[in-house]
Amino acid sequence: MDATFIPVILAGGRGERFWPLSRLAKPKQFLSLDGSGKSLLQNTVARLPDWAEDVWVVTRMDLVPLVREHCPHLPPERILGEPQPRDTAVAVAWVTQKLLQQYGDEVIVGIFPADHWIPDTGQFQQTLAQAVAVAAQMQGIVTLGITPTHPATGYGYIQQGEAVSGGAYRVVRFTEKPDLAQAVQLLASGGYSWNSGMFLFPAGVMWQELNQYAPAITTSLAQSGVAAYAQLPKISLDYAVMEHTQRALVLPVTFAWDDLGDWRSLERLAHNPLPAQWVDWESDGVHIYSTDPDELVATLGLSQVIVVRDGKITLVAAADRTQEIKKLLAQLQERGYGDKL
């Protein structure tokens, strides 16, 4: 790998998807959900051993101490604390600006969410080397595309176009999270990948594309730096840049991957990270999680239900509605239970 490569881990979030285990003060990237005994953030860093000394992290300002606790080897100046959450476009723009100043236009930046499950570290590293080479040669924004295994409605889809070097393809279009009928159609048509949210690009290229398609972000950051945050729009990188740019490339990958997006995603792992003592009679599709392994949960005649116990809080949810937990948390906030979030 000839190009200088700087990995950036996005580790913000509000701790909503895995509530009540994850909370506002401790989002899921600080939890161990994969049986390794390490937090998801620590495992994200561990997948980057060749570049561990070069890792940067973007997080919420109030989570900076927790990032330092989980990643004590990182110099403080490489942990960027956002004063307000402004979604991924602003986070990427801010760290790209920093890296441009320090390394120049040609440095290859990799953006990695802190909460993914990728068990095959070796294959992941090989893929990164391939993606860095493509990004440098093509001067493009490379998205790692996950081969779909089912018609998922929780992921964005990327349509592959013309093949380019290094096993990558030009992106024809990004399709935001489809309904089930559309997901079935996309899967049947072939040539689509799931959008993993992992991107690799020359810093100068990303800044140019942000400047073209989201100038309100780059202009304000160039003028005021982090002090501009309160005035910046809240928008994802997908909406701000990837759906518009002509420099988007997708590199289909073959390693096992999950974004651990909600409680139901744990069903796809090979183990239960939060086992409880459980007795059941005539239930179907029930999954029980507890932070206390000595706790007994008994169920009777249930179907497709998830039960989560954490101290004095219990979540009981229909398995097919776990992506709606944010709506439930809004109700808790309205009813005066904000201290439980």
Order of alpha helices (4+ residues) and beta strands (2+ residues): beta-alpha-beta-alpha-beta-alpha-beta-alpha-beta-beta-beta-alpha-beta-alpha-alpha-beta-beta-beta-beta-beta-beta-alpha
